[in-house]
């Protein structure tokens, strides 16, 4: 117990000496000079904003709308069809049920689709140094089959992206 008290007293004395030494070395504060009132800066006209470099760097803003295909027959589209809702051109279609950073997440969606009787595959791609795993269904040739799969997934609350591939 005496060692504890001796250590405490020694520590307090050292702290007091350091404090006094720092106080003696601190520069003396000069009285503050009166401050002149600030003059307002001239206001320059607002320059137009520069284009967003990220938007220009990523081309998917332009590419994705051109790749999506509207398949006729969906309930929302029957109510308000877009002006160009004619039958889509023939070809093959891929449905993308998601894109994930972790392969395990993509595998989980693939397993969920398998439980619904829908065969899917995982496509791994590298985008700007980051690996992404896409869950894809298809290719499907028949637009009726595309719509049937979309309706089934819609009932299960799984959103898909339809993409036309090939001729």
C-alpha positions in Angstrom: 0.0 0.0 0.0 2.9 2.4 0.7 4.3 1.7 -2.7 1.0 2.7 -4.3 0.9 5.9 -2.3 4.6 6.7 -3.1 4.0 6.1 -6.9 0.9 8.3 -6.8 2.7 11.2 -5.1 5.7 10.9 -7.5 3.4 10.9 -10.5 1.5 14.0 -9.3 4.8 15.8 -8.6 6.1 15.0 -12.1 2.9 16.2 -13.7 2.9 19.4 -11.7 6.5 20.1 -12.7 5.8 19.5 -16.4 2.7 21.7 -16.3 4.7 24.5 -14.7 7.5 24.1 -17.2 5.1 24.3 -20.1 3.4 27.4 -18.7 6.7 29.2 -18.4 7.6 28.4 -22.1 4.2 29.4 -23.5 4.4 32.7 -25.5 2.8 35.7 -23.8 -0.4 36.6 -25.4 -0.5 40.0 -27.0 -3.7 42.0 -26.7 -5.8 41.5 -29.8 -5.8 44.3 -32.4 -9.2 45.7 -33.3 -10.6 43.9 -36.4 -11.7 46.0 -39.3 -15.1 45.2 -40.6 -15.0 42.7 -43.4 -15.6 43.9 -46.9 -17.9 41.8 -49.0 -16.3 39.8 -51.8 -17.6 40.4 -55.3 -20.1 37.8 -56.4 -19.2 36.1 -59.6 -21.8 34.7 -61.9 -22.7 31.1 -61.4 -20.8 28.9 -63.8 -22.5 25.9 -65.3 -21.8 22.6 -63.7 -19.2 20.4 -65.4 -20.5 17.1 -66.7 -20.5 14.3 -64.2 -17.2 12.3 -64.9 -18.8 9.1 -63.5 -21.7 9.3 -65.8 -19.4 9.7 -68.8 -17.1 7.0 -67.6 -19.9 4.4 -67.2 -21.6 3.6 -70.5 -24.3 1.5 -69.0 -26.6 4.5 -68.8 -26.7 4.4 -72.6 -26.3 0.6 -73.1 -28.9 -0.9 -70.8 -32.0 0.9 -72.1 -31.1 -0.3 -75.6 -30.6 -3.9 -74.5 -33.9 -4.3 -72.5 -36.7 -5.9 -74.4 -40.4 -5.4 -73.6 -42.1 -8.8 -73.9 -45.8 -8.2 -74.6 -48.4 -9.9 -72.3 -47.4 -8.7 -68.9 -50.3 -7.3 -66.8 -48.6 -3.8 -66.4 -47.9 -3.6 -70.1 -51.5 -4.6 -71.1 -52.9 -1.7 -69.1 -50.6 0.9 -70.6 -48.6 -0.4 -73.5 -45.7 1.7 -74.6 -45.8 3.2 -78.1 -43.4 0.7 -79.5 -44.9 -2.4 -77.8 -45.1 -4.3 -81.0 -44.1 -8.0 -80.9 -40.4 -8.2 -80.2 -38.1 -9.4 -83.0 -37.3 -13.0 -83.1 -34.1 -14.2 -81.5 -32.9 -15.6 -78.2 -33.5 -14.1 -74.9 -31.7 -14.3 -71.6 -33.3 -13.4 -68.3 -31.0 -12.1 -65.6 -32.3 -12.7 -62.0 -29.5 -10.8 -60.3 -25.8 -9.7 -60.2 -23.9 -10.3 -57.0 -20.4 -9.6 -55.7 -20.3 -12.8 -53.7 -20.6 -16.1 -55.5 -22.5 -17.5 -52.5 -25.3 -15.0 -53.0 -25.6 -15.8 -56.6 -25.6 -19.5 -55.8 -28.4 -18.9 -53.3 -30.6 -17.3 -56.0 -29.8 -20.1 -58.4 -30.8 -22.7 -55.8 -34.1 -20.7 -55.1 -34.8 -20.8 -58.9 -34.1 -24.5 -59.0 -36.7 -25.1 -56.2 -39.2 -23.4 -58.6 -38.2 -25.7 -61.4 -36.2 -23.1 -63.3 -32.7 -23.9 -64.5 -30.3 -21.1 -64.2 -26.5 -20.6 -64.5 -24.0 -18.3 -62.9 -21.8 -16.2 -65.2 -18.8 -14.6 -63.6 -17.5 -11.4 -65.1 -14.9 -8.8 -64.1 -16.0 -5.2 -64.3 -13.4 -2.6 -63.5 -11.3 -5.0 -61.4 -14.3 -6.3 -59.4 -15.7 -9.8 -60.0 -19.5 -10.0 -60.4 -21.6 -13.1 -60.5 -24.7 -13.0 -62.7 -27.6 -15.4 -62.3 -29.0 -16.0 -65.8 -31.8 -18.0 -67.2 -31.9 -19.1 -70.8 -31.3 -18.7 -73.7 -35.1 -18.9 -74.5 -36.3 -18.7 -78.1 -40.0 -18.4 -77.6 -41.4 -15.1 -76.3 -44.4 -17.0 -74.8 -41.9 -19.0 -72.7 -40.1 -15.8 -71.7 -43.4 -14.3 -70.5 -44.3 -17.5 -68.7 -41.0 -17.5 -66.8 -41.4 -13.8 -66.0 -44.9 -14.2 -64.6 -43.8 -17.2 -62.5 -40.8 -15.2 -61.1 -43.0 -12.1 -60.6 -45.4 -14.2 -58.4 -42.3 -15.3 -56.4 -41.2 -11.6 -56.1 -38.1 -12.1 -58.2 -37.4 -9.3 -60.7 -35.7 -10.2 -63.9 -34.0 -8.2 -66.7 -34.8 -9.5 -70.2 -32.0 -9.2 -72.7 -32.1 -10.1 -76.4 -29.0 -12.0 -77.5 -28.1 -13.3 -81.0 -30.5 -13.3 -83.9 
